[in-house]
Amino acid sequence: MMDLDFWNPRKYNGDKVKKALGLNNIFSYLFYGRPGITKGVEYLVEAVPIIKKLIPDSKLILILSEDPRNRFNVIKKMIKKLKIEKNIVFLGSKKRVELPNYILAANCVVVPSLTEGFGYCAIEASMLNKTVISTRVGAIPEINPDCIFIEPKSELAIAQSVYEVFKTKKTSKKVSDNLRKKLDKKEILQSYLKAIDGVLN
């Protein structure tokens, strides 16, 4: 079950993070999580040069765990090879209590996974009213159908969707409200009871 109270946007503020990271008046897009091979981080990194051409004043906020270490090193080498260090705010893992402030500091969140289960990152960001760009994998389309969906393994699709958010200044307030209702324990229990009643009758 999701902790709906924890992911309440009224409890957090991204302004201090933006200021600390030097992102005031800069469009930013965020990835957070592990650099596992199924997470598709390399496609997001490859999208950075394209996004830079489309949105010169833009930066990727990359909150990346060092586990698995070999994948972490692969991503770091990619960034160096592409010469995009100045276009990325590269951060290590953040404590759970700090994470919402970083999500709120970004204009959108990118979830470029190749495979996914429940898709917590996409859900968490949406509950904080952030627009989410996500691949159509795992449970994400069912639980969070209002994401901007892209095909996996496509840096061009990522770049085009980030640019769409930049142009339209999309937010996801209605998405957040719908998600909270869908993930509310009482609502879930009622849906279970309704399903059981349908089977029995």
N, C-alpha and C positions, 0 to 999 in steps of 0.2 A: 504494500500500500504506500502511496505517496504521502508525505507529510505536507499537507496543503498549507498549514499555517507557516511552516518554515519558508515556503516558496511564495510568500506574500510580498509583492513589490513595494508595498507601503512601508515595509520594515527596513528597506535598504536604499542606498543612494550611490550612484556611480560617479558623481561629480568629482569627489576627492581622488578616486582612482584615475579618472581622465586627466586631472591636473597633474597628479604624480607621474603619470606615464607620458606627459607632454602631448596629450591627444585633444586638447581643446581646439575646436574648429577643424578637426581632422576626422574624416569618415573612417570608421574602423569596423572590422568584421572579426569575429572571434571563433576559435576552436579551443575546446578544452577536453582533456582526457588522456588516455594511453595512446602511444604510437604503434599499437599492435597492427599486424598486417591487414586485418579486416577493417580497420578504421579509415583507410583511404586518405590519410594525412598527406601522402606524397602528391596526390592529385590537387589538393588545396594549395600546397607549396608551389606546384607548377603553374597554378592559376595566378599567382601573385604578380608576375611580370605583365600578364595580360590586363589584370585589374589596374595596375599602376598606369598603364597607357590610357585606360578608360577613365580612371579617377586619379589624377596625379596626386592630390592630397588625400591619400588613403594609406592605411596600415593594417596588417594582420596582427591581431593579438593572439599569440600562440602559447596557451597554458598547457605544457606538455610534461607528463610524467616521464621519469627516466627508466621506467620498467615497461617493456623489456629494453634493456640497455643497448643491445645491438641495433634495434629499430630506432631508438633515440639518436644513436650515432649516425645512422643512415640519413635521417631527416636533417640533422645538423650539416652533414656533408653536402646534401642537396642544396641547402640554402646558400652555402659558401660557393658551390659550383655555379649556381644561377646568379650570384653576386646581388642578392636581394636582402642582405643583412639590414640595410637602412629602411627597408620597407616592412620589417617585421619587429614587433615587440615580443621578444622571446623570453618567456617566463617559465619557472619551474612549477611544480604542483602547488596548489593553494589549499589551505584548510577549508573544510566544508562551510564553516561559518563566514568565511571571507568571499567565497565564490560568487554569491549573488551580486555583490557590488561590482565585480569584474564583468559579469554578464550585462549588468545595467550600464556599464561604461561603453559598451559596444553598440553599434547601430543595428547589427544583426549577428546571428550565430549560424555557423556552417557545420553540418553533420554529414560528411562525405563518405559514410560507411559503405563497405562492400557487402557486409552482412550485419545483421543487428537482431537483438532479441526484443526487449520491451522498448528500447530507445530512450533511456532516461534523459540524456542531454537535450534531445528535442522537446521532451515534455517539460523539463525544468525551465528551459529558456522561454518557452511559450507562456508558462505560468507567470513569468516575470514581464510579460507583455512584449517580448522581443520577437521580431520576425525570424523565422527559422527556415534556412535553406537546407533541404535534406534529400538524400537518395530515398527512393521508394522501396525500402527494404524492411524486413521484420514486421513488427506490430505498429510501426510509426504511422503508416497510412490509415490504419483502422482507428488508432487512438487519437491521432493528431492530423486529421485530413486537411487542415488549412495551412500546412507548410507549403513553401514553394518547392515543388518536387523536381528533381533532376535525375538523369540516368547516372549510375555509378561509373567510375573510371573516366570521367570527362572534365578536364581542367577548363575547357571552353564553356561547358554548361555552368560550372561554378562561377566563372568570371561574368558570364552574361546575367546570371541571377543576382549576383552581388550588385552589378550595375543597375539592374531593375529596382532593387531596394533603394539604391542611391537616388535614382531619378524620381521614384514615386513616394519616397519617404514613408514606406509602409510600416505600420505598427500592427500589433496583434491583440488589442484589448478585447475584442469580441471572442477571439480564439481562447484567450485566457479564461474568460467567463464560462465558455462552453466546456473547456477541459476540466475546470473545477467541479462543474456539475457532474460530468462523466466519471470523475475519479473520487467523488464524495462517497464515503463508506455507506451512508444511508441509501444513496442512489443505487450503489452496486448491490446492496442487500435486497432492495426492492426489485431489481431486475432479476436476481436469482430466484426470489420467491415467485415472481410472475412466470418465469420459465418453468419452475417446478410445478406450479399450479396448472400450467398448460399441458404438461406431460401427464399429470394425474387425472386431469379432466378431459 
